[in-house]
Amino acid sequence: MTRLLALLVLISAMFVGAPAASAYVPPVTRAQVSLDAGWRFLRADAAGAEAPGFNDSAWTSVNVPHTWNAQDGQDGGSNYYRGIGWYRKHFTPSATLSGRRLWLQFDGVNQVADVWVNGVKLGQHRGGFAGFRYDVTSALKLGQDNVIAVRADNRAVADVAPLSADFTFFGGIYRNVSLTALDLLGVRMGDSGGPGVYLRQRSLSDASASVEVTTKAWNNRASAARVKVRTVVVDHAGVIVGESVTATRSVNAATGFDTVQTLTIPRPHRWNGKADPYLYRASVEIIDADTGVVKDVVTEPLGLRTTAVDAGTGFSLNGRPLRLNGVNAHQDRLNAGWAVTQADQRQDFDLMDEMGVNALRTAHYQQAEHVYDLADQRGYVVWTEIPLVNEVTDSAAFRANAQQQLLEMIRQNFNHPSIAFWGIGNEQKTSNTATNNLLRDLAASVRAEDSGRHSTYASHIGDRDPVSSHAELAAYNKYYGWYDNSSTGPGGWADRLHAADPARKIALSEYGAGGSIAQHEESPKPPVTTSRWHPEEYQTLVHENSWAQLKTRSFLWGTFVWNMFDFAVDSRSEGDTLGRNDKGLVTYDRAVRKDSFYLYKANWTNTPFVHLNSARWTQRTTAATTVRAYGTTDNVQLTLNGVAVGAPKPPASDHIYTWPITLRPGANTVTITGTRDGRAYTDTATWTLT
């Protein structure tokens, strides 16, 4: 009986399985304090405003993120305020932070920032898109009132990129501010704003993955320390799948030390884009070997994947071809400028998800880290770039600033698996020696800093000009049907370049047309791009024609619509709104999806829907018109004033459906209906003929 009982227990264990492995929870070692609330702001220069006792009582109360151009940067006239703004904040850090290293972090200030704490100048950061930090341990008074003063300046500066660009340069502290406290024995915080932990995938197969983990740490104690470094990789459930612990080492006082560890992960689950954006987490612990206490922990995302670009077959992810159906996106929105929230950023990704986007170019600059977090989590392939736009200054200072911004972008975002491409610039107007030497050096820096990703550059001048030959990949901004009506579309251009230079790896980095949701025209002709007339129907025709050609050119490693969202360009006076670039597929306030949005949704998703184009064009003056619709249902039928018109004519192509009809005087009800899996989908509008 005992033997039988033992056998039954064994069999039961086989079916039930072994006890679940406990999840790893990294110990909490750092304290982070938000400093977003309670600032005083002045949109002017103010002599002596860095002094703790300066009287700022007449200044405006604001919270950050904040920009001083939320209104004047979007209303046209090319006259928004570009100058100096001051921010001041009183705060009392807790006395419990005593004995720790304290770092003040700004996630984004445009574009030159001078920072003081209690009248002590911490430094100046030159560049509007990367985060930066200052060690404020000696400057802060714990348990007492402290004053942070920031002088922000969004004027053009000869040695800071970008010198100019076709977007508004919103000034201010437009991202978050925080204070981080960590142990004296901890991961380095001053590494160009990076996390201090860098994950490099060295090999990947179905059997195993090899990941090299470089940790940059520091002993800030007044005496030597005995240290161990432990790295733990956990799966999506938090279960440990890889671990490495170094031998104990002695580190002198006030000395940095680097550690390189290699971990093997068995049977790796790949990060596979939108199909399966699987993420591991890697945590690095800095351990006091004398006590065994973990003194600092940094946790970073880890996605295991391979990318490749072939001149003939385009982009591949994990060894399989993947068409990159991409968009460009700026970071601003209506009445907020660049001072957007994480909820705003999530909404942007929700809209891109709905449309079926799988690739994102963060044109033309590094964006907030939360953007890359969302891309990791949702499976986007990302191209992010430095703001080297239009022109360069032929000076050592400008070259150094471009290199600084490239290094900050790479270090701060190194561990995001979504990022596949580092961009070294966009649309240099002149292909001269200074420009080409800088692009050459930037491409070399990408190779030296991160050989596991691809460098690229977006050009709008000669297709084989030297500016397009420094990065590993070439990309081109082409606006056939908009700025360029010399060709019927991008297909012929792509074929000619591919035939002339078959080894060149090419993408279409920008294409599109302006479109106003308030302006409409039957059978529209190409408008004057700088005019106040940008009919929405013309935008849809440009995108229909472009997509029909792009979908068949598999040698293009990516195509990126310009733009996902309307955005502010205060110098523009075109379309229905001053200060607006209206090439977006969604309006600036994210409230309206333009008709072109649904063209891509129909071709890039399998979501069942039908969409009636020109539904907003409710007042009609011509009886003869064409109904145009997009959809993904098994069939689409039209009824006009309750009478069935029937199937589209001609048959649908690229999920585009058309019916020629004649409206009657007065109100007309136009309804399209499609069915799929037994469910009906409809869209309707009332068009009044006068």
N, C-alpha and C positions, 0 to 999 in steps of 0.2 A: 504493500500500500504506500509506503514511504517513497519507493522508487517511482511508482505511478504518479504520486503527487508532485515529485520533483520534475518528472517529464512534462506534466501538465503546466507547471509554472514556466518551464523553459519554452514550451510551445506558445503559451500566452505572451511571453516577453517578445518572441519573434514577431507575433502579429501586432502587438501593441507598439513595439519599438522601444528602443532605449529611452531613458529619461531625456527630455529636451535639454540641450546645452543652454546654460544661463547666458543672458545677454551681457555684453560688456558695456558698462556705463563709465565714460571718462570722468575722473574726479574733477570737481569744480575748484579751480585754483586761482582764477582771475576774477577781478571785480570790474565791471564796466558801468560807468555812470553816463547817462544821456545828458548832454548839455544843450539840447535843442531849444529849450524854453527860456523865456525871460531875458531877451537881448534888447538893447537900445540901439537905434539906427539913425544915422544922418546921411542923406544923399548929398554930400559935399565934403570937401577937405576941412579939417579942423586942426589947427596947430595945437600941439600938446595933448591930443586926445588919448595918447598912450599912457598918460600919467594916471596912477590910481585915483588921485583926488580930483580929477577933472569933472566938472559939473555937466552931466549929460541929461539933466532932468527935463530939458525941453525937447529931447530927441523922441522919436517915435518908438513905441513898444512893438516888438516883432518877435516871432519865433522863427527858427530856421527848420527846414529849408526856406530860403527867402531870396527873391530877386527884386531889384529896384526897377526892372524893365518889364514887369508882367503886363503893363498896359501900353506904354509907349514903344515897346519893342515889337508890337504886333499890329500897330494901327497905320503903318505906312508913313511916307514922308521922308524916310532915311534920316530921321532927326532924333532917334532915341538917345537917351543919356549914356554917353560913354565917358566915364570919368571915375572919380574916387568916391567911395562910400565907406563910412566907418561903422563898426559894430563894437559894442561894449557889453560885457556881462559880469555881474557880481555873483559869486557863488562861494559856498563854504564846504570844502571837501571834508569828509569825516575823518576824525582823528584816528579811527581804526585802520586807516590806510598807512599809518606810520610804519617805517621799516620796509616799505615796498618801493618798487620802481614805478614811476608815474609817467604816462605818455598821453599827450593831448593829440587827438586825431581829428583832422578835417577831411571829409570824404570828397569835397569838391568846392573850390572857390575860384571864380573867374575874374581876371585871369592871372593877375599878380597879387599875392597876399603877403603882407607884413604882419607878424604876430608878436604881441607882447603879453607877458603875464606879470602883473604887479610892477609894471614899468621896465621890466627886463626884456629886451628884445630877444626872441627865440630864433628868428631867422626870417627869410623871405623865400616863398615858393613861387616859381615862375612856370605857369602852365595851368590851364583852367579845367582839366578833365581827370587828372589822377588824384588819388588821395595822398595825404602827407601827414607826417607825425613829428612831434617834438618831445624830447625828454624834458619834463617839467618838474622832476623830483626836487631839485634844489630851488626852483622858483616859487613853488606853491607853499603856502602856510596852512597846515592842516588844522582843522577846527576853527579857523578864522576866515574873515572875509577876504576874498581874492578878486582881482579884476583881470579879465581877459579882454584885450583890445586887438581888433583886426582892422587893418586898412586894406580894403579890396579895391582893385583898379581894373576896369575892363576896357581901357583905352588900347589902341593898337601900339605894339611895342616892336621895335625893329629886330630884336633878338629873341622873340618868343613866337612860336607857331601856334595858331595860324595868323599870318599877316592880314589876310582877308579871306572871305568865303561867302557863299550865297546862302547865308542864314544869319539870324540875329545872334549877337554875342551877349547873351543875358549876363548882367553883372550881379555879384553878390555871393553870399555863403549859401549856395543853392542845394547843397546836400547836408547830411547830418554831421554833428559834432559830438565827440564823446571823450571821456577820460577813462583810460585803462590802467589798472593797478595790477602788477604781477610781482612775483618773488624776485629777489636779487639774483637768484639762480634760475634763469629762464631763457626762452627762445628769443632770438634777436628781433627787436621791433623796428630797427632803423634801416632795414634792408630795402631801400627805395619804396617803402610802404608795403612791402610784401609780407607774407605770413611767416617767413623764416623757415618754412618746411616746404620742400619741393619734391614732387613725386614724378619720377621718370620711369615709364614703362620700357623695359629693356627687351622683353620677348613676350609673345602671346601665342598660345596654341589652345586647342580644345583640352589638352591634358593639363597645362599649367601656364601661369603667368609669372614673370619675374619683374619685380618693381624695385627700383633703386630709390631710396629715401634719403635726401640730403637735408640735414638739420643744422641750422646756424644758431648757435646759442651763446650765452654770455654769463660769466661769473662776475657779478658786480659787487661781490662781498669784498671786505677789506683784507681778507685772508684767503689762502688757497682752499679749494673745495675738492672733495672726492665725489665724482659724478658717474652715473650710469644713464644711458639713454635707452628707453624701451619704445618700440614702435609696434602698434597693434592695428591690424586691419580687420574690420568686421563687415559682414554682409548686410543686406537690407534689413534683416531681422535683428541685427546687433550681435550675431554670433561670431566669435573670433575665427577667422580663416587663415590668418598669417600673423606671425609674431617674431620679433627679433629683439634681443637685449645685448647691449655692448658690455664688454668687460669694464671694470672700474678704471677710471683715469683721474689723474690729478690735474686740476686746472688752476693756474696762478690767479691771484686777485686781479680784478679789473682787466680780465682777459677774455677774448672771444675764443670759441672753439667750434669746429665743424665736425659733424659725424655723418658718415655714409654707411647705410645699411641696405642689404638686399633681402627682400622677402619673396618667398614663393607661395603662390596661391593656387591650390589644386582645383582642377575643373572650373575654370573661371567662367563667370556669367558676364557676358559682354554688354557694354553700353552700346546699344544698337539703334541710335536715333529715335525717331518717333515710334518705331515699331516696338521698342523695348529699352527705355532710357534707364537702365539698371545702374544703380550707384552703390559702391562700397564707401566706407569711411575709414580714413587712416588717422590715427591719433598718435602723437609723439609725446611721451612723458619724459621730463627732465627730473631725475631722481637723485636725491642726496644719498649717496652710497653709505654714509655713516649711520644714517637713521632709517633708511629705507622709505622715507617720505617722498611722495611725488610733489615737486615744487612748482611745476608748470606743465600745462598740457595745451597743445594746439591740435585741433581736429580739422581735417580738410577732406573735400570730396575726392573720390577716386573712381574714375570710369575707365574700364579696360576696353580699348578699341584700337583698330588700325585704320588709317586713312591713306589713300593713294590717289594720284591724279595722272592719267594717261592722256597723251596728246590725241589719241584716236578714239578712246572710249570714255573719256571724262572722269568723273569722281567715283570713287568706290569707298565703301565703309565695310570694314571687316571682310574684305576680299570680294564683296559683291557690288555691282554697279548701283549707284543711287543717284537719281536725278535730283539735283538741288533746285527745287522750286522756291526761289528766295525773294525776299523783299529787303529794301533799305528802310531804316527808321531813324528819325531824329528823336531826341528825348523830351521835347517840349510839348505843351498843350495849351489850349485856350485859357487865358486869364491866369496862367501859372508860370509860363515860360519854362525854364529848366527846373523850377522848384516843385518837382512832382513827388508824389508819395509812392510807397510800395503798392498800395491798392491801385493807383494809376497804372503802374507797370504790369500788375497782374491783369488788369483789364486789357491792356495792349496785347498781351500774350493770349488772352481768351479770344480776342478778335482774330489774331493770326491763326490760332488753332481752328477756329470756325472756318476760315478760308482755306485751310489745308497747307499753310506755309510749313516748310521743313528746314529752311535756311534763312539766316538773318545776318545782314550787314549793318553794323552799328555805325553808320555814316554820320559824321566823318571824324569820329573821336571815340576815345574810351568812355564807356557809360558806367553807370552805377553797378556795384558788384551784384546787387540783387537781380539785375537784368541777366547776368551770366548764371546766377543760381537758378533762375527760372528756366533758362535755356538748357542747363544740365538736367533739370527735373523733367522737362517736357520733351526733350530729345531733339532740340534744334542743332543744326550745324552752323557755327558762328564764324563770321569774318569780322574781326575788330581791328581798328586802325588808329594811327596817330593823326593829329590834325595838321598834317603837312599839305596845305591846300593852296592852289593858285601860283604861289611864288615863294622864293627863298631870298634871304639876305646873304650875300657873300661875305660872311664874317665867321670867325672862330666861335663867337658867342652864340650865334644862331645855330651853327652846327652842333655845338655842345647841348643846346636846349632841345633840339630834335632828338639827339641820342638819349638825353635824360628822359624825355617823354616816352620814347620807345622802351627804355629799360623799365620805367615805372609800369607801363602797360603790361609788359610780359611778366615781371616779377609779381605784380599784384593779382594777376589772373592765371598764373601758371598751371594751377591744378584743376581748372575747369575743363572737363572732358569735351564739352560742347564746342570749345574753340578749336578750329582746325586751321585757321588762316590768320597770320599777322600781317596787317596792311601797313606799308611804309609810306603811303601818300596817295593823293588824289588830284588829278587834273592840273599838273604843272603847266602854266601857260607858255613857258619858254624852255626849250631843250638846249640849255647852254652848259658850259663846263661846270659851273658851280652846282647847278641842279643835278647833273648826272653824277658828279663825284659824291654828292650827299646821298643820293639814292643808292649808289654802289656801296657806300659805307654802311648805310642802314640795313641793306640786305645782308651784308656780311655780319652785322651785329645780331640779326635774327638767327643766322646759322650758328653763331658762337653761343648764343644764349639759350636757344631751344631748337636743336636739330631735329626734334620729333614732330615739328609742325612746318607748314608751308608759308613762305613769304609771298606776298602778292602786291600789285600796284594797279590802280585804275587810271587809265589815260583817256584823253579826248583829242589828242593830236595824232600824227601819223602812226598807223598801226604797227609799223616796224621801226619806229623811232627809238633811239637809244633809251629813252625814259622807260620804255616797256620791256627792257632786256636785262635789268639788274635783278629783279625779284625772280624767284623760281617760277611763278605763275604770272601770266599776263591777263589783264581784264580791261574792258573798254566800255566807256559811256557813250551810247549811240541812241539818238532820238529821231529815228526814222518816222516820218509822219508828223513830227512836231518842229524841232529846230531844223531838221534836214528833210526836205521833200524831194531830194534828188533820186531816191530809191524807193521801191515799193515795200521795203521792209528789211529787217535784219538778216534774213536768210541768205540773200546774195552776198552781202558783206562777209558773213561768216564763212561761206563756201570759198570765196576768193582768198581770204586770208589763210584758211586752212590748207588750200591747195598750194598757195605760194610758199608757205612755211609750215609744213606738216608736223614738224617737231615742236612747234610752239604750243604751249598749253594755254588755251584761251577761254575766257568767260565773257558774258555780257553783264557788266556790273551795274549798269543803269539803262533803263528804257521806260518810256511812258509818255503821257500827255496831260495837259491841264484839263480839268473838268469841273464845272460849276453845277451844283444841284439846283440852282435857280435859273439856269439859262438852257434853252432847248431849241433844237432846230431839226427839221426834217431833211434827211439826206445831206448832212452838213459837209461843207468844203473845209479844207484846212484853214483855220483862223489865223490871223496875225497874232503870234504868240505873246507879244507885248501889249495887245489890245485888251479892252475890258470885256471882250466877248469870248468865252470859253465854254461852248455848249457841251453838256454832259454826253450827248450822243456821239460827238466826235471822239471823246476820250474812249468810249467803248469800242468804236470802230478801230482805233489804233491798237488797242489791246487785243481785240479779236484777230486782227491781221498779224500782229507780232507773235502771239501765242501759236497760231497755226504754223508758223515757220520755225519757231524755236523748238517746239516739241519733237521735231524730226531730226534735230542736229545733236546727236548723242555725243559728239566730240566736244561740245561745250561743257566745261566742268561745272558751270553754274550759270543761272540766269536770275537777275535780281530786279524786281519792279522798282521803279522810282515813282512814287514812294508809297509806303503803307498808309501813312497819315499825312494830311495837309500839315504844313508847318509855317512858322513865322520867318519872313524875310522883309524886314522893315523898309528896304529899298525898293521893293516891287510895287508896281501899280498896274495890276492886270487882273483879268477875271472879275468876279463880282465883289471881291473884298480887297481893299488896299492892305499892303503889308503881308500878303499871303502867297505862298507857293501852293497851288491847288492841284498838284499832280497826285495827291494822295488818293487811295481807294476808299478811305474813310475820312470824314470831315475832322477838322481840327479839334472839335469838342468830343469826338468819338461817338456822336449821337446818330450819325447817318452813314450807312454803308452805300456807297455809290454803285451804280449798275455794274461797273467793271469788277467790283468785289465779287459779285455773284458769278461772273464768267469764270474766275479762278476757282471759286468754291465748287462749281460744277465740274471742273476738269481736274481738280486736285483732291477732291474728297469723294466719298461714297455716301455722303449724307443725303437722304431723300428730301427733295424740295423742288419747288418751281418758283421762278421770279419773273415778274412782268417788268420789262424795262420802260423807262419814261413815264412811270406811274405818277410822278410828281408834276408832269406837264399836263395840268388839268384843263387849261384854257386853250382851245384849238381854233385855228382859223382856216384850216384846209381840210376838206372832207376826205380826200384820198390820202391814206397813210399806211404805214406798215407796222404791224404789231411785232415786237421783238421780245423774246423771252429766253431764259436759261433754265435748265433743270436737269435732274438726275433720275427722274421717274421712268417707268417702262414706256409710257406714252404721254403725250401732251395734247390736249384738245383746247380749242378756243370757242367761247361763246360771246356773241355780240348782241347786247340787249336781249338776252335770254334765248337767242337763236344760235344753234350749233353751226360753227363755221367749218369745223373738221380738223383734219391733220394739217401740220405745217407744210408750207410750200416754199422752196423745195424741202426734201427731207433734211432732218437735222444733221449738222456737222459740228463737232466740238461742243455738243450739248447746246447748240444755238438753234432756236426755233423762230420762224418768221411766217406771217400771214399778211398778205395785202388785203385791206378792208376799206370800206367807205363809211364814214361817220354820217349820221343824220343830224339835222339841226337840233340844238338843245343838248340835253344830257345823254351820254352814251355809257352804258355799263360794259366794261371789257373784263372778261374773266378767263383765266387759264386754269386748267385742271389736269393733274397727272395722277397716276396710280402706281403704287409699288407695294408688293406683298399684301395686297388686299386693302391698302389704306389710300385714301384720296388726299391730295395736296392741292391747294388753290392759292391764287393771288388775284386780286381784282383792283380796278381803279375806275373812277368816273371821269370821262373826258367830255367837256362841254364845247360844242362847236358853235361859234358865233359868226 
